[in-house]
Amino acid sequence: MTTTPKFKPKVISFVNLKGGVGKTTLAVSYASYLGNVHKKRVLLVDLDPQTNASFWVMGFKDWKRHEKNKGTVADLMGATAHSRLGSNLRTVDNIVYKSPVFGFDLIPSNLSLYTMDLDLASVPMKEVKLKRAIEACKNPYDYIICDCPPNLTIPTQNALALSTHYVVPIALDYFSSIGISLLKSRIAKLGNDLDNHPKLAGIVITRAGSRPGWHKAETEGGLRKTFGAELLNSKIKDRQDVVVSTQDKTPVFNSGNQSVIQEFTGVCQELYGRIQ
């Protein structure tokens, strides 16, 4: 029997095949923007086993305590030993970590996602486990943000099976940009396999660098020529203040640096307008 969703939130996955492009920073910041500025009910799902988003929002000690007492996204997706044995009673409603500072609820990640493809190799419908868990949620969200790992493994497939949109953050360098077309084509193919076709909300330059250079200008020009309106006009420089925010466990909007705040606000406003 198929579960009928009680609500239809906008679900946005932040994806790239390359790491170190500011994906987590943008995902967390956009979720915070939606919650604190637009007063939306927001859920951030950390699907990256590196757990950077979880550590940023919770800190390691709270994450460790939460993992033991309430669980993580791995429990929802059957990626832990006890959940694969059928003893998992954890749901979205009782697993979330609420953060008034960031303005959203969080489902934290877990290192076991690294081996999820191997652990669930023979499990049917493993690509829609997160979707089913979200559909069973009793408390509706306006937005669900998925921070995906830099690959198209089972955790990312679960996010895309649920998503209405996806965002591609990139650094302004050759290696970060050459995989965009491949990523788009693979997501389109996965859409056929998963019977869900998320729309590309935008490609975002998240690490433009603080100093201009001819190669960066050339790369950006090439991107705009190739992808046109898919590339956002707003962009973010690679700033030390972002690192400080993660260490302080606060949103970048609390950094006190007006240039940083303006850059992130500009990107978030542009994404918000595209996804409405």
Residue, then its C-alpha position, 0 to 999 in steps of 0.5 A: m500500500t502506497t503512503t499518500p503524503k499529507f503535505k507537499p513541501k518544497v524539497i531542495s537538494f544541494v549536490n555536486l560531484k566534487g567536494g570542497v565547493g561550499k555545498t554545506t555552507l550554502a545548504v545550512s545558510y539557505a535553511s537558516y535564511l528560510g527559517n529566520v527571515h521568512k519564518k518558514r518551517v524548515l527541516l535540514v537533512d544532513l546526508d553527508p557522512q562527513t557530518n559537517a552540517s551536523f557538527w556546525v549546528m549541534g557541535f560534536k558533544d550534542w551530536k554524539r548524545h543525540e546519536k545515542n539517545k534519539g538517532t540519526v538519518a542512518d536510522l531512518m534509512g536502515a543504515t544501522a545494524h539495529s534498524r536493519l534487524g527491524s528494531n528501529l522505532r525512530t521517526v522523523d518526528n522524534i529524531v529531529y534536533k531543534s535549533p532556535v539559533f539557526g531557525f530550523d530542525l535538523i536530522p543529523s548525519n552518521l558515519s555509517l552512510y559511508t558504507m550504505d551502498l554495501d550494507l543495503a545492496s540487496v535491500p529493495m526500495k532502498e532509494v526511497k527510504l527517506k521519502r517514506a520516512i518524510e511522508a510519515c512525518k506528522n508535523p509538516y514542513d514548508y521546506i526540506i533542505c538536503d545536504c548531499p555527499p559529493n557523489l550519487t550514491i544511495p544517500t544522494q539518490n534518497a534525496l533526489a527521490l524526494s526533491t522538487h528542486y536541486v542546487v549545484p554549488i561550485a567553486l570558480d575553478y576548472f575542475s569544479s565546473i567541468g562536471i556540471s553537465l555530467l551531473k545534470s544528465r545523471i540526475a535526469k537519468l536517476g529521475n527516470d529510474l526513481d520516477n521523480h524529476p527535480k528541477l534545477a533551481g540554479i548553479v551557484i558560485t560559492r567560492a569565487g575567491s577574494r581576489p579577481g584574476w583573469h582565469k576566474a573571469e574567464t571561467e565565469g564567462g565560460l559558465r555563463k555562456t554555457f549555462g546561461a540563466e541557470l547560473l545565478n547572478s549572485k555569488i559568494k567569495d571564499r571568506q574566512d568569516v565562514v570558517v569562524s561561523t562554523q567554529d562558533k556554531t552560528p549562522v553566517f548571517n550572525s558574523g557581523n561582516q556586512s559583506v558576508i551577510q550581503e553576499f549570502t543574502g543575495v544568493c538566498q534571495e535569488l534562490y528563493g525567488r526561483i523556487q517559488 
